[in-house]
Amino acid sequence: MCKPKERKISFLVGSSFLEETNGVSGSVSVELCTSKSYTMKRDRIIYWIATGLVSAAMLLSAFMYLSKNEELMKSFQSIGLPVYLVMLLGIAKLIGALLLIAPVARRFKEWAYAGFLFTFGGAIWTHVATSTPWVAPLLFLIVLGVSYIFWNRMKRVVY
C-alpha cells in the first residue's frame, strides 16, 4: 500500500535550508501512490479488463455469426438485412477481436478499434431504427472507448 513520506520544504524556490527561509519551514506529506509505476500498473489493469471484455464478446459474437445461429439469421431477415452480411460481419469481428488482444503493430490495433466503432455505432443505429433493445451495443461502445483511452495512455509511456 501507499505510505506517506514526510519531507521538509522551504518557502524559497530552490532552497531547502531552514536558515535561508528565516526559520520558517513546512512539512508536507507526499503520497507515493502517484508514482509512475503505480499509475502504469493501474492503467494496464483497466486496459486489459476493458479489452478482454470487448474481445470476449466479439469472439462469442463471431462464433454465432460464423455458425449461422438460427435465431440470429431470423433476426437479420426480419429487419431486412441481407444474409451474406452475417458471414462478412462474423469474419470482421473475429479478426478485430484477435487484433485487439494480439501484440501487433499500432496501425492494426487502430483499424480494429475503428472497425468496432463502426460496428457498434451501426448496431445502435439499427436497433434504434427497428425498435429493438440498443443498450448492449452502447455499453460495449463505452467499454471499447475505455480500452482505447487506456491503450493510448500506455502507448505514451516511455520505458
Rosetta silent file (secondary structure, phi, psi, omega in degrees, C-alpha in Angstrom):
SEQUENCE: MCKPKERKISFLVGSSFLEETNGVSGSVSVELCTSKSYTMKRDRIIYWIATGLVSAAMLLSAFMYLSKNEELMKSFQSIGLPVYLVMLLGIAKLIGALLLIAPVARRFKEWAYAGFLFTFGGAIWTHVATSTPWVAPLLFLIVLGVSYIFWNRMKRVVY
SCORE:     score description
SCORE:     0.000 S_00000001
   1 L     0.000  172.599 -178.254    0.000    0.000    0.000 S_00000001
   2 L   -82.544  136.014  178.472    0.933    3.630   -0.211 S_00000001
   3 L  -118.783  133.221  177.312    2.831    5.124    2.682 S_00000001
   4 E   -68.795  146.038 -179.429    3.065    8.855    3.299 S_00000001
   5 E  -120.847  125.743  178.623    6.564   10.249    3.261 S_00000001
   6 E   -80.804  136.076 -179.391    7.493   13.285    5.345 S_00000001
   7 E  -143.660  131.129  177.642    9.574   15.844    3.522 S_00000001
   8 E   -82.943  136.643  176.415   10.843   19.236    4.668 S_00000001
   9 E  -129.404  157.884  175.711   10.375   22.086    2.230 S_00000001
  10 L  -111.896  168.063 -178.629   11.352   25.710    2.284 S_00000001
  11 L   -96.895    2.853  171.785    9.435   28.693    1.086 S_00000001
  12 L   -99.882  133.371 -178.846   12.266   29.982   -1.091 S_00000001
  13 L   -61.616  128.468  177.267   12.369   28.474   -4.544 S_00000001
  14 L    79.590    3.743 -177.850   15.257   26.060   -4.835 S_00000001
  15 L  -110.588  141.145  177.910   16.195   26.315   -1.184 S_00000001
  16 L  -128.712    9.291 -178.794   15.987   23.520    1.330 S_00000001
  17 L   -98.240  137.428 -177.913   17.839   25.005    4.270 S_00000001
  18 L   -63.087  -39.048 -176.141   15.953   26.245    7.293 S_00000001
  19 H   -70.396  -23.937  178.902   18.266   29.219    7.865 S_00000001
  20 H   -74.187  -15.902 -177.991   17.696   30.534    4.301 S_00000001
  21 H  -106.396   19.383  179.938   13.974   30.877    4.998 S_00000001
  22 L    58.871   36.995  175.253   14.357   32.910    8.164 S_00000001
  23 L    83.768    0.037 -178.790   13.372   29.995   10.343 S_00000001
  24 L   -97.054  122.909  176.794   10.095   29.244    8.521 S_00000001
  25 L  -137.461  165.409  178.857    9.745   25.697    7.313 S_00000001
  26 E  -135.010  158.418  177.211    6.934   23.386    6.424 S_00000001
  27 E  -121.371  126.322 -175.705    6.324   19.683    6.481 S_00000001
  28 E  -119.431  135.135  174.790    4.426   18.128    3.594 S_00000001
  29 E   -91.847  117.918 -177.348    3.015   14.621    3.383 S_00000001
  30 E  -107.351  126.130  178.186    3.646   13.292   -0.119 S_00000001
  31 E   -79.684  129.745  176.904    1.720   10.227   -1.301 S_00000001
  32 H   -79.766   -7.520 -179.579    3.869    7.660   -3.056 S_00000001
  33 H   -66.419  -22.654 -178.357    0.752    6.352   -4.815 S_00000001
  34 H   -82.534    9.226 -179.785    1.109    8.968   -7.505 S_00000001
  35 L   -65.476  157.670 -175.959    4.310    7.364   -8.651 S_00000001
  36 H   -63.674  -38.584 -176.807    4.648    6.454  -12.290 S_00000001
  37 H   -67.729  -38.246  178.246    4.843    2.701  -11.713 S_00000001
  38 H   -65.030  -43.797 -179.809    1.582    2.592   -9.740 S_00000001
  39 H   -64.390  -42.036  179.355   -0.215    4.604  -12.430 S_00000001
  40 H   -63.265  -40.464  179.839    1.192    2.424  -15.198 S_00000001
  41 H   -65.869  -44.605  178.471    0.065   -0.721  -13.404 S_00000001
  42 H   -61.181  -44.348 -179.989   -3.427    0.652  -12.827 S_00000001
  43 H   -62.642  -40.455  178.870   -3.692    1.732  -16.471 S_00000001
  44 H   -64.588  -41.036  179.979   -2.595   -1.708  -17.682 S_00000001
  45 H   -64.115  -47.878  179.405   -5.170   -3.443  -15.489 S_00000001
  46 H   -61.735  -43.407  179.436   -8.010   -1.203  -16.693 S_00000001
  47 H   -59.028  -49.022 -175.498   -6.863   -1.610  -20.310 S_00000001
  48 H   -70.380  -31.851  176.390   -6.734   -5.407  -20.145 S_00000001
  49 H   -66.926  -49.395 -179.412  -10.099   -5.717  -18.377 S_00000001
  50 H   -63.798  -44.978 -179.209  -11.851   -3.482  -20.924 S_00000001
  51 H   -66.259  -39.071  177.967  -10.064   -5.057  -23.885 S_00000001
  52 H   -63.436  -40.927  178.083  -10.744   -8.556  -22.587 S_00000001
  53 H   -62.745  -47.508 -179.211  -14.459   -7.817  -22.238 S_00000001
  54 H   -64.514  -45.768 -178.285  -14.743   -6.417  -25.763 S_00000001
  55 H   -64.155  -43.067  179.153  -12.633   -9.198  -27.287 S_00000001
  56 H   -62.329  -44.625  179.513  -14.515  -11.970  -25.479 S_00000001
  57 H   -63.409  -39.981 -178.900  -17.872  -10.545  -26.536 S_00000001
  58 H   -73.525  -32.900  175.568  -16.737  -10.172  -30.132 S_00000001
  59 H   -66.484  -41.910  176.658  -15.274  -13.688  -30.247 S_00000001
  60 H   -65.314  -40.903  177.953  -18.580  -15.103  -28.982 S_00000001
  61 H   -64.494  -42.545  178.232  -20.481  -12.942  -31.432 S_00000001
  62 H   -61.066  -40.371  177.519  -18.200  -14.048  -34.286 S_00000001
  63 H   -60.627  -44.330  178.792  -18.853  -17.679  -33.348 S_00000001
  64 H   -62.636  -43.076 -178.910  -22.618  -17.066  -33.507 S_00000001
  65 H   -66.304  -46.075 -175.468  -22.307  -15.290  -36.849 S_00000001
  66 H   -73.693  -25.798  176.193  -19.984  -17.872  -38.433 S_00000001
  67 L   -88.397    2.601  178.967  -22.036  -20.836  -37.197 S_00000001
  68 L    51.166   58.944  177.661  -25.143  -19.116  -38.618 S_00000001
  69 L   -51.228  132.476 -174.141  -27.118  -19.239  -35.401 S_00000001
  70 H   -59.790  -45.141 -179.656  -30.755  -19.855  -36.272 S_00000001
  71 H   -65.525  -39.725  178.223  -32.134  -17.067  -34.088 S_00000001
  72 H   -62.681  -44.418 -179.754  -29.562  -14.603  -35.418 S_00000001
  73 H   -62.826  -39.220  178.094  -30.426  -15.469  -39.026 S_00000001
  74 H   -64.505  -41.036 -179.436  -34.142  -14.930  -38.327 S_00000001
  75 H   -68.742  -35.443  176.066  -33.480  -11.519  -36.766 S_00000001
  76 H   -63.638  -44.126 -179.864  -31.333  -10.459  -39.743 S_00000001
  77 H   -68.264  -34.966 -177.754  -34.097  -11.485  -42.145 S_00000001
  78 H   -68.738  -29.218  179.023  -36.813   -9.826  -40.062 S_00000001
  79 L   -95.887    1.429  172.993  -35.123   -6.410  -40.229 S_00000001
  80 L    86.703   15.529  177.542  -34.367   -6.791  -43.921 S_00000001
  81 L   -85.851  144.537 -179.160  -30.578   -7.151  -43.843 S_00000001
  82 L   -68.457  147.682 -175.875  -29.017   -9.480  -46.421 S_00000001
  83 L   -67.874  -32.120 -179.260  -27.900  -12.891  -45.200 S_00000001
  84 H   -64.573  -19.766  177.827  -24.410  -12.580  -46.740 S_00000001
  85 H   -66.460  -26.340 -179.767  -23.736   -9.745  -44.294 S_00000001
  86 H   -61.868  -48.854 -179.618  -23.723  -12.302  -41.461 S_00000001
  87 H   -65.810  -41.376  179.367  -20.584  -14.051  -42.743 S_00000001
  88 H   -61.221  -46.943  178.724  -18.850  -10.744  -43.518 S_00000001
  89 H   -66.911  -36.910  178.821  -19.527   -9.370  -40.027 S_00000001
  90 H   -62.510  -44.390  178.674  -18.530  -12.678  -38.421 S_00000001
  91 H   -66.683  -43.119  179.588  -15.130  -12.681  -40.113 S_00000001
  92 H   -62.532  -41.547  179.178  -14.590   -8.988  -39.344 S_00000001
  93 H   -66.333  -39.900  178.550  -15.470   -9.484  -35.664 S_00000001
  94 H   -62.874  -48.833 -179.884  -13.160  -12.486  -35.381 S_00000001
  95 H   -63.793  -44.253 -179.825  -10.216  -10.643  -36.933 S_00000001
  96 H   -62.448  -42.173  179.492  -10.876   -7.487  -34.901 S_00000001
  97 H   -64.415  -40.376  178.550  -11.095   -9.365  -31.591 S_00000001
  98 H   -67.866  -37.816  179.156   -7.832  -11.154  -32.296 S_00000001
  99 H   -66.381  -34.056  179.943   -6.103   -7.906  -33.284 S_00000001
 100 H   -66.071  -34.584 -175.849   -7.160   -6.226  -30.035 S_00000001
 101 H   -99.920  -10.820 -178.303   -5.533   -8.870  -27.855 S_00000001
 102 L   -88.336  150.272  176.030   -2.561   -9.803  -30.046 S_00000001
 103 L   -80.113   84.064 -178.691    0.794   -7.991  -29.904 S_00000001
 104 L  -117.168  174.509  179.793    0.564   -6.414  -33.359 S_00000001
 105 L   -61.035  152.246 -178.210    1.570   -3.093  -34.872 S_00000001
 106 H   -56.885  -38.060 -177.628   -0.273    0.016  -33.695 S_00000001
 107 H   -59.788  -40.668 -179.830   -1.825    0.564  -37.115 S_00000001
 108 H   -66.711  -39.707  177.596   -3.635   -2.796  -36.959 S_00000001
 109 H   -65.106  -40.621  177.770   -4.990   -2.052  -33.491 S_00000001
 110 H   -58.902  -42.651  178.893   -6.183    1.365  -34.691 S_00000001
 111 H   -65.479  -38.016  178.290   -8.057   -0.333  -37.540 S_00000001
 112 H   -64.927  -44.675  177.299   -9.609   -2.824  -35.120 S_00000001
 113 H   -61.574  -43.322  179.306  -10.780   -0.014  -32.823 S_00000001
 114 H   -63.642  -42.573  179.224  -12.187    1.901  -35.812 S_00000001
 115 H   -61.364  -43.029  178.332  -13.942   -1.212  -37.110 S_00000001
 116 H   -70.025  -31.426  174.595  -15.585   -1.886  -33.773 S_00000001
 117 H   -60.187  -47.063  178.724  -16.587    1.772  -33.502 S_00000001
 118 H   -67.518  -37.764  179.436  -18.439    1.448  -36.813 S_00000001
 119 H   -63.973  -49.625 -179.938  -19.842   -1.956  -35.852 S_00000001
 120 H   -68.285  -39.504  177.073  -21.226   -0.772  -32.512 S_00000001
 121 H   -61.800  -44.234  177.542  -22.415    2.515  -33.983 S_00000001
 122 H   -64.896  -37.212  179.028  -24.202    0.659  -36.772 S_00000001
 123 H   -66.195  -42.602  178.180  -25.687   -1.795  -34.294 S_00000001
 124 H   -61.523  -47.693 -178.884  -27.024    1.021  -32.128 S_00000001
 125 H   -59.935  -46.203 -179.158  -28.487    2.782  -35.170 S_00000001
 126 H   -63.862  -43.708 -179.903  -30.080   -0.428  -36.481 S_00000001
 127 H   -66.426  -39.038  177.579  -31.560   -1.349  -33.101 S_00000001
 128 H   -66.060  -43.724 -178.517  -32.995    2.132  -32.570 S_00000001
 129 H   -65.748  -29.692 -178.251  -34.450    2.196  -36.092 S_00000001
 130 L  -100.956    8.333  179.199  -36.064   -1.224  -35.632 S_00000001
 131 L    55.598   43.496  174.499  -37.268   -0.570  -32.067 S_00000001
 132 L  -114.226  163.357 -176.714  -35.201   -3.411  -30.617 S_00000001
 133 L   -58.113  128.652 -175.128  -33.025   -3.236  -27.475 S_00000001
 134 L  -118.437    2.425 -174.653  -29.994   -0.996  -28.126 S_00000001
 135 H   -70.063  -40.075 -178.128  -28.399   -0.738  -24.680 S_00000001
 136 H   -59.452  -48.356  177.666  -25.942   -3.656  -25.079 S_00000001
 137 H   -62.878  -33.125  177.760  -24.166   -2.192  -28.143 S_00000001
 138 H   -65.638  -43.253  178.658  -23.999    1.176  -26.372 S_00000001
 139 H   -62.897  -41.752  178.564  -22.392   -0.383  -23.287 S_00000001
 140 H   -68.886  -29.876  174.452  -19.843   -2.203  -25.436 S_00000001
 141 H   -65.982  -39.218  177.452  -19.125    1.038  -27.278 S_00000001
 142 H   -66.178  -44.615  178.750  -18.369    2.682  -23.921 S_00000001
 143 H   -63.805  -38.116  175.932  -16.131   -0.222  -22.856 S_00000001
 144 H   -61.812  -41.229  177.062  -14.375   -0.008  -26.238 S_00000001
 145 H   -61.724  -41.244  177.150  -13.800    3.705  -25.586 S_00000001
 146 H   -62.655  -44.505  178.698  -12.268    2.918  -22.186 S_00000001
 147 H   -59.779  -44.712 -178.347  -10.000    0.334  -23.785 S_00000001
 148 H   -65.326  -42.663  179.476   -8.901    2.815  -26.464 S_00000001
 149 H   -61.405  -46.488 -177.613   -8.218    5.609  -23.957 S_00000001
 150 H   -75.376  -26.181  172.903   -6.062    3.392  -21.751 S_00000001
 151 H   -65.528  -41.544  177.452   -4.289    1.857  -24.759 S_00000001
 152 H   -66.468  -37.186  176.415   -3.295    5.386  -25.797 S_00000001
 153 H   -62.352  -41.737 -179.592   -2.121    6.162  -22.261 S_00000001
 154 H   -70.404  -30.189  178.433    0.084    3.091  -22.284 S_00000001
 155 H   -64.878  -35.670 -175.695    1.466    3.986  -25.728 S_00000001
 156 H   -76.901  -15.356 -177.225    2.706    7.348  -24.481 S_00000001
 157 L   -71.110  129.576  177.284    4.674    5.885  -21.575 S_00000001
 158 L   -95.472  126.216 -177.115    8.423    5.916  -22.189 S_00000001
 159 L   -91.081    0.000    0.000   10.129    2.884  -20.714 S_00000001
